[in-house]
Amino acid sequence: MYYEESIKDFSSYFTMIGDTDYDYTALLELYKEPCEYYGGILYSISGFQACGKTDDADFGKNYTDMNLPYCASPGCDIDESTVYDSEHFNFCQDQEQATTEYQVTTVDTSVLSGECKAQLDKFSPAVHPLTALDYVTNFEDYDISGDGSEYDLEPTLANFTVLCEVEGGYSYKFSDKLLGNEFSYYNGVGKKFNNQPICLGTSCDATKYFEELFIPAWNFDFDGNFRHKDAYYDSTGTPVAPGNETYPAEQYYTFLGFEAVSDVPTPKPTPSPTSDDSTSSSPALLVSIFAATLSLVVSSAMIF
């Protein structure tokens, strides 16, 4: 997110019925792209805890969660025992007399192909999409505005492209901007970043990567209302945002586009069948063509 110890307001993405039943289905959908982008495994947690001690104030209450998302870090996993061992799911006053039942299921987040993911996993940190920008030294040298409001990383592209292609990838550049109101880190002044380097596997569909994975993930991280765990102070030491109360910091993320730097081959168009071929097409071929058309319509609907 924009700054350390900041927390995004996700309250519009879950439904609360009374004070005991929560439906996180919309939030689960929101988690899919960011979780895959960061290489995690997404889980859905659903279940309840029923309070059974007769002389407790919460006797007879059922605390219910539906589709609570949990993105596990790469190499980690969870199951029902993880939930039962967590204090976050201890709602009843007396746990020994409570009935607890939860199910943990894996959620499919397959935006990228398996081949593309395998190629990205082999990249070194210097060119991997999640860490490459960390290797840009003396970032302030690329400040073309003089006040920290606009940067241009064009001078980094030539060397980065060599590194990317040596590791078997294609080099791209992208631009975006971040804005925030007077309570945000940027105190009403935005930042624009031009020509940032990124390396993708040769089997990766760059348009799909940016439109269906990168942009949703960065919107998740940077766009919305945020609050600070602790009060935020401006450069003069004046507190401009309260800590741990409201969500006054409005932030906006805008993706400005991407372009290939490497010489990326243009996909060859699939030849159309002749009239003779089409009349003799097998049912299996017709089904395949219909499926491909339907897939294209669905993919187009996902682009925003």
N, C-alpha and C positions, 0 to 999 in steps of 0.2 A: 504494500500500500504506500501512500505518499510518504508517510513518516512513521517512525517507530512508535509503538504503543498507541496506534490509532485503531478504532473499531468502527466497522461499517454497520449501518442500520439495515437489517434484513427483515424488519417486522412486517413489511408488506408481502413477504414471500411465505408466510405460514398463517394458518387459521387456528384460532383459539376458541374453543367452545367451553364456556364457563371458565373455571380455573384449573381444570384437570385434564382436558382433552386437547391434543395438539396434532394438527395435520401439516406436515412439512413437505408435501408432494411438490409444490411449486419450487421450493428451495432445493429439493433434490435435483430437479431439472436444471436449475441454475448452476449447480455444482459440476455438472457433467464435463463441460469443456475445460474449466480451470483445472479440474482434477487430472484430466488426461494431459493437459498442457504441461503440468509440473511432474508428470510421470508417475502419478499416484494410482491407487486402486480405490474405486468408489464403492461404498457399501450403503445399503439401506437398512435402518434399524426400526423395527416395528414391534409393539407389544404393550404390556400393561403391568401395573403393580396394584394389587387389591389389598387394602388395609383390613386386618382381621382382628385386632385386639379390641374387645368390646368396650373397655373403659377408656379408650383413647378418643380424643375429639374427632379424629379422622376415620373412625370405624365406619366401614361400608363404602368408603370412597374408592374409586378406580381411577388411577392415573394412567392415561393412554397416550402413546406416541405412535404416529404413523409416518413412515418414510423419512425418518430423521437421517440426513446425509452425514457420512463420515468418510473423509478422504484420507486413506492411509498412505504414509510416505513410502517411496520405493523400497522394496525389500521387507515391508511390514505387512501384516494381515491381522484381522480380528475375527472373532466368532462370538457365539452366545456367552461363553465364559468371560470374555472381555467386558461385556455389559454387566453381567452379574457381579463382577468384582469391582465395578466402578461405583464410587459414591454418588456420581451424577444421576444415577437411576434409583437412588434410595429416597423415595418420597414419603413413605409412611413413618410414623413416629416409632413404631416397634417393627424392626425388620425381621425378627425371628417369627412373628406371627403374620407376616405379609406373604401373599402369593404373587410370585413374579414369573412372567412368561414373556420372552422376547425371541424374535427371529432376526437373524442377520443374513442378508443376501447380497451377492455381488451384482453391481449394476453395469451393464454394457456401456462403454463410452468410446466405442471404436470409430473415431473420426478419421484417423490416419490408418493407412494400410499397415499390415504387419511388416512388410519389407521396408517401408519408410521408417517405422519406429526402430527397426533393427539397425538401419544406417545411422540414425540420430544417436542411438545408444553407443555407437562405436566412436563418435567424435570426441576429441580431446576437449577439455574445458575452454581452451583458447578459441574454439570455433563453435562449440555447442550453443544452440539458440538461447538456452537459459543462463549461460555464463559468459558469452563472448564479450558483452559490453563491459564486464568487470575488468577486462584486460586493456581497455582504452585508458592509457595513462595520461596524466595532465589534462583532464577533461576541460578545464577552463581555457586551454589553448584554442578550443574550437568555438568559443563564445564570439559570435559575429555581431552581437548587439552591443556589447560593452557593459551591459547591466544584468547579464544572466538570464535574459528573457528568450534568447534564440541561439541555438547551436547548429553547426554544420560539420558533420563528420566525414565529408567527402574525402579529405586527405588520408583517411585511414583505409579507404576501400581497396586500393591497389595491393597493399601488403596483405590485407585480410583475405582478398580473393585468392592470392597465391596459397596461403595457408589452407583455405577451405578446399581448393581444388586438389591440393596434395593429399588431403584426407578423403578424397573421393566425393566431394560435394559440389553444389552449385552455389555461387555467391549472389545474394540479393541485397538491395537496400530498401529501407522503408522510412517514412516520416510520420510524425504524429505530434500532437500538442496536448498540454494539460492546463486546465484552468481551475481557478478556485476563488471563492468569494473572500470577503475581508477577514473571515474567521479561519481560513485555511492556511496551510503552510506558505502559500504564495501571496497571501494578503491582498487578493484582488488582482494580482499580476500573473499572467500565464507564462508558460514555458513551451517553446517549440523546438523540436529536435528533428533536424533534416539529415537524410542520407545515413541512417544508422545501419551498420553491417549486420547481416544474418546469413548463416550457412544452412542449407537444407540438403537432404539426401537427393541423389539423382533420380530416385524413384518417387520422390514426394511431389504431389501436386501443389504447387505454390499457392495457387488461387484458393484451393480448398484449405490449405494450412492457415492462411491469413484470415479468410472470411468465416470459416467454420470453427477455428480453434483459437488462433492468436487474438483476434478482436474480441470475442466473447470473454476470453480469460482476462484481458487487460481491462475491459469494462467492469468485470467482476472486481478487480483489484483497485481500480482508480476512479470509477464513476459512481456517484451516489452521495449520500449524506454520511458524514463521519463525525465521531467525537474522539476526544483525546482522553486517554487513561488519566493523564495528569494535565494540568492547565498548560496551554501553549502561550509562550511569550514572544513578542516581536524582538527585533534587533536592539531596541532600547530598553528591554527588560519589562515592558508593559504587558500585562496579561490581556490577550485578545480573544481567548476562547476558554471556556470553563473546562474543568476536568471531570470526567466520569459522570456527567449528568445528562445533557441534551446532545443533539447531533447538529451543531451549528455550522460545521465545515462542509459546505457544498462544493463538490468536485466534479469536473467534467473531463472526459477523455474523448478525443477525436482522432481517428486513424485517417491519415491523409493520402495513403497509397503506397504501393511498392513497385519495384522494377528490378529486372534481372541485371546483374553486373557480368556474370559469366555468360559465355555463349551457349545458351540453353537451346537445344534443338526444339523446333516447332513440331508438335505431334502431327503425324501424317493422318489426313482424313480417311475415314473408312469408306472404301468404294461402294457406291450404291449398286444394288443388284439390277441386272437388265430385266426387261419385261418377261423374257423367257425364263430367266432364273426365278423371278418372283412367282410365276405361275406354277413352277415345279418345286417351290420351297416346301420342305417337310414341316409338319406341325411343330416339331421341336424348335426349328429355326424361327418360325413365326412367334412362338412363345418367348424365345430369347429376345427378339426384336422388341416385342411389347414390354418385356421386363426392363430392357434398357431404356425405353422411352419413359416408362413410369418412374424409373430411378432418376432420370434427368429432371423430370417435373418436380419430384420431391426435393432433389438437391437444390434446384433453383428457388424453391419456396423457402429454403432455409437461409438463403443469402439475404443480408440486410445492409 
